Amino acid sequence: MTVYDFKASNIRGEEISLADFEGKVLLIVNTASKCGFTPQFEGLETLYKDLEPKGLMVLGFPCNQFGSQDPGDNGEIQEFCQLNYGVSFPMFSKIDVNGKDTHPLFTYLKKEARGVLGSESIKWNFTKFLVDRDGNVVKRYASTDKPSAIRDDIEKLL
């Protein structure tokens, strides 16, 4: 099993197979619009703009589970990301990343790349998962890890 075995709805509600990204390096991030880490959208967009020609795809998954920091609907989230940060990488519909309604993709990501002390649960917004060109989860990054700080790890996979 790889991330390519999963599907998710994009921000417009259209079902997308992650197999559409086969052969790309993926950075999958749970995002929020009203979080102290929200300015990371800028760094994520920079990574995407700089490295997309080499095969990077950044995939954003809004989540409202941490401090209710993404309360808007998908349209409001998309507008916020574009207006405030110029986000052009694919954004998906709002999901849960923990609990009984966890999206299956995030259940898989959390099992493949555990957090601190082997924990599976995601601790906060802007947790990042790096996936290689074969769909294998390589590493998990904490919310505090800025996109610029993980650039070298991404470039090694490109």
Residue, then its C-alpha position, 0 to 999 in steps of 0.5 A: m500500500t502507498v499514498y497512491d491507493f487513496k482518494a480525497s475530495n479537492i476543495r471544490g468537492e471533486e474526488i481526486s485519486l492520489a494516483d494522479f500524483e504518481g511519480k511526484v514527491l509529495l508534501i502533504v500538510n494539514t492546514a488552518s487559516k487562523c493559526g499561528f502557523t498559518p504564515q507557513f502557507e507562504g513558505l509552502e507556496t515558495l517550495y511549490k513554485d521553486l520545486e514543482p518543475k522538478g517534481l514536487m507537489v504540495l497538497g493542503f488538507p484544511c482541518n478544524q480540529f485544533g483550536s477551531q482554527d479553520p472554521g470556514d467552509n471550503g470556498e472561504i478557505q480557498e479564497f483566504c489561501q489565494l488572497n492572503y498567500g497566493v496559494s496555487f498548490p492543490m487544496f483539498s476539502k476540510i477533513d479530520v486528521n485525528g479521532k473516529d472520523t480521521h480521513p483514511l489517508f491520514t490514518y495511513l500517513k500517521k502509521e507510516a511516520r509516527g510522531v514524537l515518542g512513537s505517537e500516531s496522533i497529529k498534535w497541531n496544524f501544519t504537520k507535514f508528511l514527505v512522500d517519495r516518488d514511489g508513494n512511500v512516506v519518508k518522514r513526518y515534520a512537526s508544526t514548528d518545522k518551517p517549510s524552508a527548513i525541510r527543503d534539503d530533504i525534499e531536494k534529495l528526493l527530487 
